[in-house]
């Protein structure tokens, strides 16, 4: 935004209004709108996410209290009923494209490349979004949870999601995984939810590598046995022998790793050259996407929803992802050593103050701990 303003305005500089309007026009997002447009809704929902509002009423009230500076952003404040109607009707594809637009800014920031393998590392997983009670009659279940599922690709180097989809919980992880456009020279790390030999073969044909788990009863024959160290039980080169296994044309590494609790874990990979220790390390990094899901649910609003219709729930999830990218941008652009949680705490408390993100993130760490204690 032009000129000096609040912390919220400083954070919004990462969202190009020109590109936002182009996205809205692309999807015809403001069709039939007379007074309350996609930009207005985006500002209200993003403000609610960063403030940590608990209900639609509190979103409307907090925005009304800050009407003067929201007007400087070109946004309007409206009644609760108008806000609720907008959440039911606005196209989620507009917000998804805004997510992709702010993600491009994060991708242009300096990043580490895995120098040993000279490839990017992508972690793939999903997380359930339980939705229970009156008003959620539209949701489906998979006999374990009733709600939605968010399928995510998390870039280990960027420390950020780079792609996600929202589905019913009965959609298998691998079904969404097979829709992904596999990139060359990447490393894909995923668990047994993405067990599909044809998909593994597609990753291999693209020149990318994967690290995952193998089912206990999967038949194979050992081609070669490699030397192992004290942290490994074995390191084999194998070939799948089942009828389904023939869909994977190449060879795999079968590595059994010792764990601290004296148990073991088996990982498989199409990487036939890296050390077994390195392969084990890559699978261990899969935990980062679990930590991301935990951070997202604890620090942004995707556990308690402001409205109960499907469209509003999806808009809230997408806005939470946008908010996360904006917090990550603030962290990276300002070379801040604080965690995302600490950045969120500071921005939440300072959101309406007449200063910049840069200045508030220079607060000493000892003060951050006191601020966290107040929330």
PATI-540645 format. One record per residue: residue in one letter; z, y, x of N, C-alpha, C, O in turn. Coordinates in steps of 0.2 Angstrom, whole numbers, plus 2048, in hexadecimal, padded with zeros to 3 digits. Example, Ala and Ser with C-alpha at 12.3 -4.5 7.8 and 13.67 -1.06 7.14 Angstrom:
a8277E48428277EA83E8277F084282A7EF847/s8237F58408247FB844827800840828806843/
***
This chain:
x8007FA80480080080080080680480280680A/x7FE80C8027FD812805804815806808816801/x80581880C80C81C80D81281780D81181180D/x81781B80E81E81780F82181680882081A803/x82481180782780F80082D80A80183080B806/x82E8067FD8338017FD8317FB80182B7FA803/x8367F78028357F08058307EC80182B7E9804/x8307EC7FB82B7E97F78247EB7F88207E77F8/x8237F27F881D7F47F981A7F28008157F1801/x81F7F280581D7F080C81B7E980C8167E8810/x81E7E580881C7DE8088157DD8048117D9806/x8147E17FF80E7E17FC8087E38008027E27FD/x8097E68058037E88097FF7E280B7F97E380D/x8027DC80B7FE7D680D7F97D48077F57CF808/x7FA7D78017F67D57FC7F17DB7FB7F37E07F8/x7EB7DA7FC7E57DF7FB7E47E07F47E27DB7F0/x7E57E67F17E47E77EA7DC7E77E97DA7E47E4/x7D87E87EE7D17E87ED7CF7E17EC7CB7DF7E7/x7D17DC7F07D07D57F07D37D27EA7D07CE7E6/x7D97D47E87DC7D27E17D77D47DC7D67CF7D7/x7D57DA7DB7D07DC7D67CA7D77D67C77D67D0/x7C77D67DC7C17D27DC7C37CB7D97BF7C87D6/x7C97C87DB7CB7C17D87CB7C27D17C97BD7CD/x7CE7C77CE7CF7C77C77C87C87C37C77C57BE/x7C47CC7C67BD7CC7C47B97C57C47B67C47BF/x7BA7C27CA7B77BB7CA7B97B77C57B57B37C2/x7BF7B77C37C27B27BE7C27B57B77C47B27B2/x7C07BB7B67C07BF7B07C77BF7AD7C87BE7A7/x7CC7C07B27D37BF7B07D67C57AC7DB7C37A8/x7D37CA7AB7D57D07A77D17D07A07D27D579D/x7CE7CB79F7CA7CB7987CF7CC7927D47C8792/x7CD7D078E7D17D17887D87D57897DB7D6784/x7D97D778F7DF7DB7917DE7E278F7D97E5791/x7E37E578C7E27EC78A7E77F078E7E57F6790/x7ED7EE7907F27F27937F57EF7997F77F279E/x7F67E87997FA7E479E7F57E07A27F37DB79F/x7F47E17A87EF7DD7AC7F17D87B17F87D87B1/x7ED7D57B47EF7D07B97F37D37BE7F87D07C0/x7F27D87C17F57DC7C67FC7DD7C48017DC7C7/x7FD7E07BE8047E17BB8087DB7BA80E7DB7BC/x8057D57B88097CF7B780B7CD7BE8107CA7BF/x8067CD7C38077CB7CA80D7CE7CD8127CB7D0/x80D7D57CC8137D97CF8197D77CC81E7D67CF/x81A7D67C58207D47C28227CD7C48287CC7C5/x81E7C97C48207C27C68227C17CD8277BE7CF/x81E7C57D28207C57D98277C87DA82B7C67DE/x8287CE7D782E7D17D78347CD7D58397CD7D8/x8337C97CF8387C57CD8397BF7D283F7BD7D2/x8347BC7D58357B77DA83A7BA7E083E7B77E2/x8387C07E283B7C27E88427C57E78477C57EB/x8437C77E084A7C97DE84E7C37DC8557C37DC/x84B7BD7DB84F7B77D98517B77D28577B57D0/x84D7BA7CD84F7BB7C68507B47C384C7AF7C5/x8547B47BE8567AD7BB8527AC7B48527A67B2/x84F7B17B184C7B07AB8477B67AA8467BA7AE/x8437B57A583D7B97A38407C07A183D7C57A3/x8467C079E8497C679C84B7CA7A284A7D07A2/x84E7C77A78507CA7AD84A7CD7B184B7D27B4/x8457C97B183F7CB7B483C7D27B183B7D77B5/x83C7D27AA83A7D87A783F7DE7A883D7E47A9/x8457DC7A884A7E27A984A7E47B084B7EB7B1/x84A7E07B584A7E37BC8447E77BD8447EC7C1/x83E7E57BB8387E97BB8387EF7B88367F57BA/x83B7F07B283C7F67AE8417FB7B283F8017B2/x8467F87B584A7FC7B98477FF7BF8498057C2/x8427FC7C283E7FE7C78378017C68338017CA/x8378037BF8308067BD82D80B7C182780B7C2/x8318107C482E8157C782A8137CE8258157CF/x82D80F7D282A80D7D88248077D681F8077DA/x8258037D18207FF7CF8198037CD8148007CE/x81B8087CA81580D7C881180F7CE80B8107CD/x8148107D38118127D980C80C7DC80880D7E0/x80E8067DA80A8007DC8047FF7D78007FA7D8/x8048037D27FE8037CD8007FD7C87FB7FB7C5/x8067FC7C78087F77C380C7FA7BD8107FF7BD/x80C7F67B78107F97B18157F47B08157EE7B1/x81A7F77AC8207F27AA81F7F27A281D7F779F/x8207EC79F81F7EB7988257E779582A7E6799/x8247E678F82A7E378B82A7DC78D8257D978F/x82F7D878B8307D178C82B7CD7888287C878B/x8297CF7828247CB77E81D7CC78181A7C7782/x81B7D27848157D37878157CF78E8107CB78F/x81A7CF79181A7CB79881A7C37968167C079A/x81D7C179181D7BA78F8167B878D8147B378F/x8137BC78980C7BB7878077BA78C8037B678D/x8087BF7918047BF7978047B979B7FF7B679E/x80A7B679C80C7B07A08087AA79C8077A57A0/x8087AA7968047A57927FD7A57937FA7A0793/x7FA7AB7947F37AC7937EF7AD79A7E97AB79A/x7F27AF79F7EF7B17A57EC7AB7A97F07A67A9/x7E77AB7AC7E47A67B07E77A47B67E77A97BB/x7EA79E7B77ED79D7BE7E979D7C47EB79E7C9/x7E279C7C27DD79C7C87DD7A37CC7DC7A37D2/x7DF7A87C87DF7AF7CB7E57AF7D07E47B17D6/x7EB7AC7CF7F07AC7D37EF7A77D97F17A87DF/x7EC7A17D77EA79D7DD7E67A07E27E679F7E8/x7E17A47E07DC7A77E57E07AD7E97DE7AE7EE/x7E57B07E57E97B57E97ED7B17EE7EE7B47F4/x7F07AB7ED7F37A77F27EE7A67F87F17A77FE/x7E87A47F77E37A37FC7E27A98007E17A9806/x7E27AF7FC7E07B58007E67B78057E47B980A/x7EC7B68037F17B88077F27B380D7F57B5812/x7F07AD80B7F17A88107EC7A98167ED7A781C/x7E67AC8157E17AE81A7E47B381F7E37B2825/x7E97B781D7EC7BC8217F17B88267F17B982C/x7F47B38237F97AF8277F57AB82C7F77AA832/x7EF7A882A7EB7A482F7E87A88357E77A583A/x7E87AF8347E57B38397EA7B583E7E97B8843/x7F17B383D7F67B58417F67B08477F37AA846/x7F87B184D7F87AD8537FC7A68518017A784E/x7F97A18537FC79A8517FC7968577F879685B/x80079185780078C85C7FC78685A7FB784854/x7F878485F7F477E85E7F77788617FA779867/x7F777285E7FA76D8627F676B8687F1768868/x7F976D86E7F576D8747F47668777EF76587A/x7F97628757F875B8787F27578747EE754877/x7F175886E7EC75586A7E775A8687E1758866/x7E87608697E37668687E07658617DA766860/x7E576485C7E37648557E87678517EE767853/x7E776A84B7EB76C8477EF7668437EC761842/x7F57688417F976383E7FA7658367FD76A835/x7F87608327F976182B7FE75C8287FC756829/x80375E82480875982180675981A80675F817/x80575481780475381080974F80C80B74A80E/x80B75280681074F8028107537FB80D7587FA/x8147507F78157537F081D7547EF8217507F2/x81E7587EA8257597E882575A7E082175D7DD/x82A7567DD82A7577D682E75D7D38327607D7/x82C7607CE82F7657CA8317637C482E7637BF/x8387617C383A75F7BD83A7647B783D76A7B9/x8387627B18397677AC83C7637A683975E7A3/x8417657A484576179F84776679984876C79A/x84876379384B76778E84676A789840768789/x84976E78484477077F83F775782841779786/x83977577F83477978282F77678682A779788/x83177078982D76D78E82A76778B82976278F/x82976778582676178181F75F78481C75A783/x81B76478781576378A81475F79080F75D792/x81A75F79481A75B79A81975479A81B751795/x81775179F81674979F81B7477A481F74A7A7/x81C7407A482073D7A981D7377AC8187347AA/x8207357B281E72F7B682372A7B68237267BB/x82772A7B182D7257B08337267B58387237B5/x83272B7B983772D7BE8397357BC83F7367BC/x8347397BC8367407BA8317427B582C7407B4/x8347477B183074B7AC82F7527AE8337567AF/x8287547AF82775B7B282075B7B581B7597B2/x82075E7BB81A75F7BE81B75D7C682075B7C8/x81575C7C981575B7D081175F7D480B7617D2/x8137627DA8107667DE80E7637E48127617E8/x8077627E580475E7EB8027647F07FF7697EF/x8057637F68047687FB802766802804760804/x7FE76A8057FC76980C80076E8107FF77480E/x80476C81580877181980677182080576C823/x80477782280277882980877882E80C77D82E/x80877383280E77383780E77983B81477B83D/x80977B83E80878184280A78883F80E78C841/x80778883980878F83580F78F832812794830/x81278983181978882D81878B82681C78F824/x81278982381178B81D80C78781980878381C/x80D78781280878380E80178680F80078C80F/x7FC78280F7F578580F7F17828097EB785808/x7F377E8057F077C7FF7F57787FB7F97757FD/x7F47797F47F97767F07F57757E97F17797E7/x7F77707E57F476F7DE7FA76D7DA7FF76A7DC/x7FA76F7D47FF76D7CF7FD7687CA7F876A7C7/x8007637C97FD75D7C580375B7C180975C7C2/x8027567BC8077527B880A74E7BD80774C7C2/x81074B7BC8137477C18117407C181273C7C6/x80D73E7BD80A7377BD8037377C18007327C1/x80173D7C47FB73D7C87FD73A7CF80273D7D2/x7FA7357D27FC7327D87FB7377DE7F673B7DD/x7FF7377E37FE73B7E97F773A7EC7F373F7ED/x7F57347EC7EF7337F07E97357EC7E37367EE/x7E97357E57E47387E17E273F7E27DD7417E3/x7E87437E37E774A7E57E474A7ED7E074F7EF/x7E77467F17E57467F87DE7457F97DB7487FD/x7DB7407F57D473F7F67CF7457F47C97457F5/x7D274A7F07CE74F7EE7CE7557F47CA7597F4/x7D27547F97D27597FE7CC7588037C9753804/x7CA75E8057C475F80A7C775E8117CA762813/x7C67588137C975681A7C575A81F7BF75A81F/x7C975D8247C67618297C675D82F7CA758831/x7C175E8347C075B83A7C675D83F7C876383E/x7C77598447CC75B8497D375D8467D6762848/x7D57598417DC75B83F7E075583F7DE74F840/x7E775583E7EB75083E7EF7508377F2755835/x7EE74B8337F174A82D7F774582D7F674082F/x7FC74882B80274482B805743824806748820/x80673D82180873C81A80B73581A80B73181E/x80F73481481372E81380F72980F80872A80E/x81272480C80E71E80980C72080280871C7FF/x80D72680080B7287F980372A7FA80072A7F5/x80072A8007F972B8017F67258047F2725809/x7F871F8017F57198047EF7178017EE7147FB/x7E97188047E37178027DE7168087DD71B80C/x7DC71080A7D870F8107D17128107CF715815/x7CE71380A7C871780A7C971E80C7C5721810/x7CF72180A7D072880B7D27298137D072D816/x7D67248157D772481C7D07248207D0727826/x7CC72081E7C571F8217C17268217BE727826/x7C272981C7BF73081B7C27358217BE738824/x7C87348217CB7398267C973782D7C773B832/x7C873082F7C672E8357BF7308377BD73283C/x7BB72F8317B47318327B37398347AE73B837/x7B773D8317B77448327B974683A7B874C83B/x7BB74183D7BE7428447C57458447C7748849/x7C974483F7D074683F7D474083F7D273A83F/x7DA7418417DF73C8427E473C83C7E6741839/x7E773683B7ED7368367F27328387F172D83C/x7F87338367FE72F83780272E83180373382D/x80372882F80672682980A71F82980B71D82F/x80C71C82480F71682380B71182180671281D/x80D70A82380970582080D70081C81370081E/x80B6FE81780F6FA8128116F381680D6F181A/x8176F18148196EB8188156E58178146E181C/x8126E481180E6DE8108066DF8128026DA810/x8056E48157FD6E58177FB6E181C7FE6E1822/x7F66DC81B7F46D78207F06DB8267EC6DF824/x7F16D982C7ED6DB8317ED6D68377F16D1837/x7E96D783C7E96D38427EA6D78487E76DD848/x7ED6D584D7EF6D98537E96D88587E76D3859/x7E66DE85A7E16DE85F7E36DE8667E16DA86A/x7E86E38677EB6E486E7F26E686D7F46E9868/x7F66E48727FD6E68727FE6EB8787FC6E987E/x8016F08778026F587C80A6F587F80E6F287C/x80A6F88858116F88888156FD884813702881/x81C6FB88382070087F8267028838286FF888/x82970788182F70988483670788083570487B/x83B70A88284270887F84270A878846708874/x83E70F87683F71286F83A70F86A83A711864/x83670A86C8317068688326FF8688356FC86D/x8316FC8638316F486282A6F286482A6ED868/x8256F586281E6F38648196F886381A6FD85F/x8136F886680E6FC8658076F88658056F686B/x8056F785F7FF6F285F7F96F685D7F96FB859/x7F36F485F7ED6F685C7EB6F08577EA6EB859/x7EA6F28507E96ED84B7E26EF8477DF6F4848/x7E06E98447DA6EA83F7DD6E78387DF6E2838/x7DC6EB8337DE6E982C7D96E382A7D36E382C/x7DC6DE8277D86D88257D86D781E7D46D281C/x7DB6DB81A7DB6DA8127D46DC8107D06E0813/x7D26DA80A7CC6DD8077CC6E48067C76E7807/x7D26E78047D26EE8037D26F180A7CF6F780B/x7D56EE80F7D56F18167CF6F28197CE6F581E/x7CA6EE8177C36EE81A7C06F58187BB6F781B/x7C36F98147C07008127C27058187BE70A819/x7C770381C7C87068237C47038287C66FD82A/x7BF70682B7BA7038307BD7028377BB6FE83A/x7C27078397C47078407CA7038417CC6FE83D/x7CD7048477D37018497D97068487D870C847/x7DF7038477E57078467EA70584C7EA70084E/x7EE70A84D7F57098517FA70784C7FB70A847/x7FE70284E8046FF84A80A70084E80A6FC853/x80E70584D81470785281A70684E81B709849/x81E70285082570184E82A70585282B703858/x82D70A84F83270E85383970D85183B70C84B/x83D70D85684470C855847713853846718855/x84C71284E84F71884B85771884E859713851/x85A71E84D86171E85086671A84C86B71884F/x86471884686971384286770C84386A708840/x86470A84986270484B85D70084685B6FA847/x85A70484285570283D84E70484184E706846/x84970283D84270484083E70783B83F706835/x83870A83D83370C83882C70B83B82B70C841/x82870983782170783981C70D83781C70F831/x81871083C81371583A80D71283D80C70E841/x80771483980071283B7FC71983C7FE71E839/x7F77188417F371E8427EC71C8457EC716847/x7E77208447E171F8477E072284D7DB722850/x7E67258507E67288577E772285C7ED71F85C/x7E272085F7E371A8647E471C86B7E4718870/x7E572386C7E67258737EC7298757EF72887A/x7EF72C8707F672F8717FB72B8727FB725870/x80172D87580672987780A72787080A72B86B/x80D72187081171F86A816724868818725863/x81A72786E81F72B86D81C732869820734865/x81673486B81373986881273886081373C85C/x80F73285F80E73085881473085481473384E/x81972E85782072E85382273585282573684C/x82173985782374085681F74385082274784C/x81974285081574584A81774384381874783F/x81973C84381C73A83C82273D83B82473F835/x82673E84082D74283F82C74983C83074B838/x82674C83E82575383C824753835824759832/x82274E83282174E82A827750827826753821/x82D75082A83375282683275A82583675D821/x82E75D82982D76582882B76782182D76C81E/x82776381E82476481782A76381282A76680D/x82E75E81383475D80F83976380F83C76580A/x83A76681583E76C81683B77281383E776810/x83477281383177880F83277780883477C805/x8317718058337707FE83A7727FC83B7767F7/x83F7718018467727FF84677A80084A77D7FC/x84377D8058447848058417887FF84478D7FD/x83B7857FD8387887F783C7887F183D78D7ED/x83F7827F08437817EA84A7857EA84C7877E5/x84C7867F08537897F18527917F18577947EF/x84D7937F384C79B7F584779E7F08487A47F0/x84379B7ED83F79E7E883F79A7E18427957E1/x83D79D7DC83E79B7D58397967D38347987CF/x83A78F7D483678A7D283A7847CF83877F7CE/x8407857CE8457807CB8477827C484777E7BF/x8487897C384978B7BC8447907BA8427957BE/x84178F7B583B7937B383C7987AE8407977A9/x83979D7AE83A7A37AA8377A27A38397A579E/x83179E7A282E79C79C82D79579C82C7927A2/x82C79279682B78A796824788794823782794/x82078C79381978A79281678879981778B79E/x81178479980D78179F80A7867A380B7867A9/x80778B7A08047907A48097957A88087967AD/x80E7967A481379B7A78177977AD81879A7B2/x8187917AC81B78D7B281678D7B881978D7BD/x81078B7B780B78B7BC80B7927C080B7927C6/x80B7977BC80A79E7BF81179F7C38107A27C9/x81679D7C181D79E7C581D79A7CB81F79D7D0/x81A7947CB81A7907D18157937D68167947DC/x80F7957D480A7987D880D79F7DB80C7A07E1/x8107A37D78137A97DA8187A87DF8197AB7E4/x81C7A27DE8217A07E381E79F7EA8207A07EF/x81879B7E981479A7EF8127A07F38127A17F9/x80F7A57EF80D7AB7F28137AF7F58127B17FA/x8187AF7F181E7B27F48207AF7FB8227B3800/x8207A87FB8217A580281D7A780781F7A980D/x8167A88068117AA80B8137B180D8127B3813/x8157B58088167BC80A81C7BD80E81D7C1813/x8217B880D8277B88118267B68188287B881D/x8217B181881F7AE81F81B7B382381C7B4829/x8177B781F8137BC8238187C28258177C482B/x81D7C48218227C88248257C682A8277CA82F/x8277BF82A82A7BC8308267BC8368287BE83B/x81F7BB83581B7BA83B8187C183D8197C2843/x8167C58398137CC83B8197D083E8177D4842/x81F7CF83C8247D383F8287D084582D7D2847/x8257CA8478287C684C82F7C584B8337C6850/x8317C38458387C284383A7BB8458377B6843/x8407BA8488437B484A8477B18458497AB845/x8487B483F84C7B283A8497AC8368427AC836/x84C7A88338497A382E8467A68288487AB826/x8427A282583F7A481E8457A68198457AB816/x84A7A18198507A38158537A98168557AD812/x8547AB81D8577B181E8537B781D8557BC81B/x84C7B681E8487BC81C8487BD8158487C3812/x8487B88118487B880984F7BC80784F7C0803/x8557BA80A85B7BD80985B7C580A85D7C9806/x8587C78108577CE8128537D280D8557D780A/x84D7CF80B8487D280784B7D280084A7D77FC/x84E7CD7FE8517CD7F78567D37F68567D77F1/x85B7D47FB8607D97FB85D7E07FC8607E57FA/x8577E18008557E780284E7E97FE84B7EE800/x84C7E57F98467E57F68447EC7F483E7EE7F5/x8487F07F18477F77EE8497FC7F28488027F0/x84B7FB7F884D8007FD847804800842801801/x84780B80184280E80384180E80B84281280F/x83F80880D83E806814838801815835800810/x8377FE81A8327F981B8357F281D83A7F281F/x8307ED81C8327E681E8347E68258397E3827/x8307EA82A8327E98318397EC83283C7E9836/x83B7F182F8427F48318477EF82E84C7EE832/x8467EC82884C7E882684C7E28298527DF82A/x8477DF82C8477D983084A7DA83784A7D583B/x84B7E083984E7E18408557E18408597E3845/x8587DF83A85F7DF8398627DA83E85F7D483E/x8687DB84186B7D684586D7CF84286F7D083C/x86C7CA84586E7C38428757C383F8767BF83A/x87A7C68438807C58408817C98398867C7835/x87D7CE83887D7D183187A7CC82C87C7CD826/x8757C982E8717C482A8767BF8278767BE821/x87A7BC82B87F7B78288847BA8238867B781E/x8867C082488A7C381F8867C48188897C4813/x8807C681987C7C781387B7C180F87B7C1809/x87A7BB8138797B581087F7B380C87F7B0807/x8857B580F88B7B380B88C7B78058907B5800/x8887BC8048897C07FE8857BD7F88867BF7F2/x8807B97F987C7B67F487E7AF7F287B7AC7ED/
***
